[in-house]
Amino acid sequence: MYRREREFLQSRINTIPVSLTPDFLTFPLLSVCLQLNNACYMQYGIIGSGSWATALAKILTDNGHTIYWWVRNAETIAYMEKRKHNPHYLSAAYFNPQQLCLSNDIHEVIAASDALVIAVPSAYAEQVFEELKPEELTGKKIISAIKGILPTDNRLLHEYLFTHYQVPIDQYFALLGPCHAEEVASEKLSYLTFSGKDHSIAEKIAQDFTTEYINTVVNDDVVGVQYAAVLKNIYALGAGIAHGLEYGDNFLSVYIANSANEMVSFLRKLSETEVQPAVLTPNYAASVYLGDLLVTCYSLYSRNRTFGNMIGKGYSVKAAQLELNMVAEGYNAARCIYRTNQTVNAVMPIASTIYEILWEHRPAADGFKKIEGFLV
């Protein structure tokens, strides 16, 4: 129903009188209608209902946006409509129901939206898209909040979408931290980076996510920021392993410094192979690179650090996955980066050793004894 209401409002937008009566102000989609009268307005849809998707929904609705939100489970939708919060993630974040157009029909959400925020784990992204037809994404701006590589064909989301859905790179934007969903829910000041080849649209999207507790930054290093997000999860998982093995803060600081250096080495080598490299030379000490690495390695909110800590304490990978009950992106990322680096050929002893621990059953203590030997 809400899609038909929106289409009707769009057709009548130019007939809205300047002076509105109080009765008209009660129309549930008035906020959408008024903003559509602004040529710069963008209608957002969110794909996913985990903690990061919920945090992004909070940011947009706090900024006055009515959003279309795809939630797979009908029972979850019914709960959210009644209780005004997500029962499974960030339950302290409450929403105004009139700002949420919830649906378990992904086609309906996509059709109603100008820009789609993709906030599902990378391991499940292909499953989400496989039922879509290319024409459904024609003209849509894609904002990726995914922090991983799609494991089936070892690609970033923009590569997958271009190959299978003909989504051009100038319609694609990466949304990255450092930004933990839990701190967004409690409105602690955080920073988001929006990376896109079309700088003006990236700026507009960033403005829509800027609030009193969210500052935004824009850059054009679309490929680099996505790989930085993948790599920091691997290194954070390693930081957790080190903690589980009872290494101290002194070692951890050296480990993270070397991880940062390894990450930059990979990103620089990668940029040499890009068809469309960043126009501006990236500042790898900026928040989206070094900042995100630091917070993911140190924060108690980091699921990758938590997952690694269990591995360091002797859990099997399967046992750690069951205990965590959330996706730790660093696990699949370790294998994806290992494969990708067969082409990039960067020197990556830390990431390679973590891959061996996770995927080749190398004992964690033995792996970190090896890492000790080449840290500087």
C-alpha positions in Angstrom: 0.0 0.0 0.0 2.7 2.5 0.9 4.2 2.4 -2.6 0.9 3.3 -4.2 0.5 6.2 -1.6 4.0 7.5 -2.5 3.3 7.3 -6.2 0.1 9.2 -5.7 1.9 11.9 -3.6 4.6 12.2 -6.2 1.9 12.8 -8.9 0.2 15.5 -6.8 3.3 17.1 -5.3 3.0 20.3 -7.3 -0.6 20.9 -6.2 0.2 21.1 -2.5 -0.8 24.5 -1.2 1.7 26.7 0.5 -0.6 27.0 3.5 -1.5 23.6 5.0 -4.4 22.9 7.3 -3.8 21.1 10.6 -5.9 18.2 9.3 -3.6 17.8 6.3 -0.6 17.7 8.6 -1.7 14.4 10.1 -1.3 12.6 6.8 1.2 9.8 7.6 3.4 10.3 4.5 3.4 14.1 4.6 7.1 14.3 5.5 7.9 12.3 2.4 5.6 14.5 0.3 7.1 17.7 1.5 10.6 16.6 1.0 9.9 15.2 -2.5 9.1 18.8 -3.5 12.8 19.4 -3.0 14.6 18.3 -6.2 17.6 17.2 -4.0 15.5 14.8 -1.9 16.5 11.2 -2.0 14.2 8.3 -0.8 16.2 5.7 1.1 15.6 2.0 1.4 17.5 -0.2 3.8 18.2 -3.9 3.0 18.9 -5.8 6.1 17.8 -5.8 9.7 20.9 -6.5 11.8 22.7 -4.2 14.2 24.4 -2.0 11.5 21.2 -1.8 9.4 19.3 -0.7 12.6 21.9 1.9 13.4 21.7 3.4 9.9 17.9 3.4 10.1 18.2 5.4 13.3 20.5 7.9 11.8 18.2 8.5 8.8 15.0 8.7 10.8 16.7 11.0 13.4 17.4 13.3 10.4 13.7 13.4 9.5 13.7 10.8 6.7 10.9 8.3 6.2 12.6 5.1 5.1 11.6 1.9 3.3 13.1 -1.0 5.2 13.3 -4.6 4.1 13.1 -7.0 7.0 13.0 -10.7 6.0 10.9 -11.9 8.9 7.2 -11.0 9.1 7.1 -11.6 12.8 9.9 -9.1 13.3 8.0 -6.5 11.3 4.9 -7.0 13.4 6.9 -6.6 16.6 8.6 -3.5 15.3 5.3 -1.9 14.3 3.8 -2.6 17.7 6.8 -2.1 20.0 8.7 0.5 17.9 12.2 -1.1 18.2 14.1 -4.0 16.7 13.6 -7.0 19.0 16.9 -8.7 18.1 19.4 -5.8 17.6 20.0 -2.4 19.3 16.7 -2.8 21.2 17.3 0.5 23.0 16.9 2.4 19.7 13.2 3.4 19.3 11.6 4.6 16.1 8.6 6.7 15.1 6.4 4.1 13.3 5.3 6.8 10.8 8.9 7.1 9.6 9.1 3.3 8.9 7.7 1.6 5.8 8.5 -2.0 6.7 8.1 -4.8 4.3 9.4 -8.4 3.8 9.0 -7.9 0.0 12.4 -6.8 -1.3 11.0 -5.9 -4.7 8.6 -3.4 -3.2 11.2 -1.7 -1.1 13.6 -1.4 -4.1 10.9 -0.1 -6.3 10.0 2.6 -3.8 13.5 3.8 -3.2 16.0 6.0 -5.0 19.0 4.9 -3.0 19.5 1.5 -1.4 21.6 1.0 1.7 22.9 -2.6 1.6 23.6 -3.7 5.2 23.7 -7.4 5.2 26.8 -9.6 6.0 28.9 -10.1 2.9 28.4 -13.9 3.1 24.7 -13.5 2.5 24.7 -10.6 0.0 24.5 -12.8 -3.1 21.5 -14.6 -1.7 19.7 -11.3 -1.2 20.3 -10.2 -4.8 19.8 -13.5 -6.6 16.1 -13.1 -6.9 16.3 -9.6 -8.4 16.3 -8.7 -12.1 18.8 -6.2 -13.5 16.1 -3.7 -14.5 15.0 -3.4 -10.8 18.3 -1.7 -10.0 18.4 0.5 -13.1 19.0 4.1 -12.0 19.2 3.2 -8.3 22.0 4.5 -6.2 23.7 1.7 -4.2 25.2 2.6 -0.8 27.2 -0.4 0.4 27.5 -0.7 4.2 29.0 -4.2 3.7 32.4 -4.7 5.3 33.5 -7.8 3.5 34.1 -9.6 0.2 31.5 -11.7 -1.4 33.0 -15.2 -0.9 31.5 -17.1 -3.9 33.5 -15.3 -6.6 35.8 -13.3 -4.3 34.6 -9.8 -5.3 33.6 -6.6 -3.7 30.0 -5.7 -4.0 30.4 -3.1 -6.7 32.2 -5.6 -8.9 29.4 -8.2 -8.4 26.7 -5.6 -9.1 28.4 -4.4 -12.3 28.9 -7.9 -13.6 25.4 -9.3 -12.8 23.2 -6.1 -12.8 25.1 -3.6 -14.9 25.2 -1.1 -12.0 27.9 1.5 -13.0 30.6 2.6 -10.6 29.3 6.2 -10.5 26.0 5.0 -9.0 27.8 3.1 -6.2 28.9 4.5 -2.9 30.7 2.9 0.1 29.7 3.8 3.6 32.3 3.0 6.3 33.4 3.8 9.8 35.0 3.8 12.3 31.6 3.5 13.7 30.2 0.8 16.0 26.4 0.3 15.9 26.2 0.2 19.7 27.7 3.7 20.0 25.4 5.0 17.3 22.4 3.7 19.3 23.7 5.6 22.4 24.4 8.7 20.3 28.1 8.9 21.1 29.9 11.1 18.5 31.0 9.0 15.6 32.4 9.5 12.1 31.3 8.0 8.8 33.1 8.2 5.4 31.2 8.1 2.1 33.3 7.2 -0.8 32.1 7.6 -4.4 33.3 8.5 -7.9 30.5 11.1 -8.2 31.7 13.6 -5.5 28.5 15.7 -5.6 26.2 12.8 -5.0 28.5 11.4 -2.3 28.3 14.9 -0.6 24.5 14.9 -0.8 24.3 11.4 0.7 26.8 12.4 3.5 24.6 15.4 4.3 21.6 13.1 4.8 23.5 11.1 7.4 25.0 14.0 9.3 23.5 14.5 12.7 24.5 15.9 16.1 26.2 12.6 16.8 27.4 11.7 13.3 30.1 13.6 11.5 30.7 12.7 7.8 33.7 12.7 5.5 33.8 12.2 1.7 36.5 10.7 -0.5 36.8 9.0 -3.9 38.8 5.9 -3.0 35.9 3.5 -3.5 38.0 0.4 -3.9 40.6 1.2 -1.3 38.2 2.0 1.5 36.3 -1.2 0.9 39.5 -3.3 1.1 40.6 -1.4 4.2 37.3 -2.4 5.9 38.0 -6.0 4.9 41.6 -6.0 6.1 40.9 -4.3 9.5 38.5 -7.2 10.4 41.3 -9.7 9.7 43.8 -7.8 11.9 41.2 -7.2 14.6 40.5 -11.0 14.7 44.3 -11.4 15.1 44.3 -8.9 17.9 41.7 -11.0 19.6 43.7 -14.1 19.1 46.7 -12.4 20.7 44.6 -11.3 23.7 43.3 -14.9 24.1 46.9 -16.1 24.1 47.5 -13.6 26.9 49.8 -11.3 25.1 49.9 -7.8 26.7 49.2 -4.3 25.5 52.8 -3.7 24.7 52.8 -6.5 22.1 49.3 -5.5 20.9 50.5 -2.0 20.1 53.4 -3.3 18.0 51.1 -5.9 16.3 48.6 -3.1 15.3 51.3 -0.8 14.1 52.7 -3.5 11.9 49.2 -4.4 10.7 48.6 -0.8 9.7 51.8 -0.8 7.7 50.8 -4.1 6.0 47.4 -2.8 5.1 48.9 0.3 3.5 51.3 -1.8 1.5 48.4 -3.9 0.2 46.3 -0.8 -0.7 49.2 0.9 -2.5 49.9 -2.2 -4.5 46.2 -2.6 -5.2 45.9 0.9 -6.5 48.4 0.2 -9.2 46.1 -2.4 -10.7 42.9 -0.3 -10.6 41.2 0.8 -13.8 39.8 3.9 -12.0 42.1 4.7 -9.2 41.3 7.5 -6.7 41.9 11.0 -8.2 43.3 12.3 -4.9 46.1 10.4 -3.1 44.4 8.7 -0.1 45.5 9.7 3.4 45.9 6.3 4.9 46.2 7.8 8.4 42.6 9.0 8.1 39.7 7.7 10.1 38.3 5.3 7.4 41.7 3.5 7.2 43.8 3.8 10.4 40.9 4.9 12.6 38.7 1.9 11.7 41.6 -0.5 12.2 42.3 0.9 15.6 38.8 0.8 17.0 38.1 -2.7 15.6 41.3 -4.0 17.1 40.7 -2.4 20.6 37.0 -2.1 21.1 35.0 -4.5 23.3 32.2 -4.0 20.8 34.3 -5.6 18.1 32.8 -9.0 17.2 36.0 -9.8 15.2 38.2 -9.2 18.3 35.7 -11.3 20.4 35.8 -14.1 17.8 39.6 -14.1 17.8 39.8 -14.0 21.5 37.9 -17.3 21.6 40.2 -18.8 19.0 43.2 -17.7 21.1 41.6 -19.4 24.2 41.4 -22.7 22.3 37.9 -22.7 20.8 37.5 -24.3 17.4 36.2 -22.0 14.6 32.9 -23.8 14.7 32.5 -23.4 18.4 33.5 -19.7 18.3 30.9 -19.1 15.6 28.2 -20.8 17.7 29.2 -18.9 20.8 29.3 -15.5 19.1 26.0 -16.0 17.3 26.8 -13.1 14.9 28.9 -12.9 11.8 32.6 -12.1 12.3 33.5 -10.8 8.8 37.2 -11.4 9.4 36.8 -15.1 9.2 35.8 -15.3 5.5 37.8 -12.2 4.8 41.0 -14.0 5.7 40.5 -16.5 3.0 39.3 -13.9 0.5 42.3 -11.6 1.0 44.7 -14.6 0.8 43.2 -15.4 -2.6 43.1 -11.8 -3.8 46.8 -11.4 -2.9 47.8 -14.1 -5.3 47.2 -11.4 -7.9 48.2 -8.2 -5.9 51.4 -9.8 -4.6 51.7 -7.6 -1.5 53.9 -8.7 1.4 51.4 -9.8 4.0 52.9 -12.1 6.6 50.4 -11.1 9.3 47.2 -11.7 7.2 48.7 -14.9 5.8 49.4 -16.3 9.2 45.9 -15.5 10.5 44.6 -17.3 7.3 46.6 -20.3 8.3 45.3 -20.3 11.8 41.6 -20.0 10.7 41.6 -22.1 7.5 44.6 -24.5 7.7 44.3 -25.4 11.3 47.7 -24.0 12.3 47.8 -23.8 16.2 47.2 -20.2 17.3 50.2 -20.1 19.6 52.5 -21.4 16.9 51.2 -18.8 14.4 51.8 -15.9 16.8 55.2 -17.2 17.7 55.9 -16.8 13.9 54.4 -13.3 13.9 56.6 -12.3 16.9 59.7 -12.9 14.7 59.0 -10.3 12.0 57.3 -7.4 13.9 59.3 -4.2 14.1 
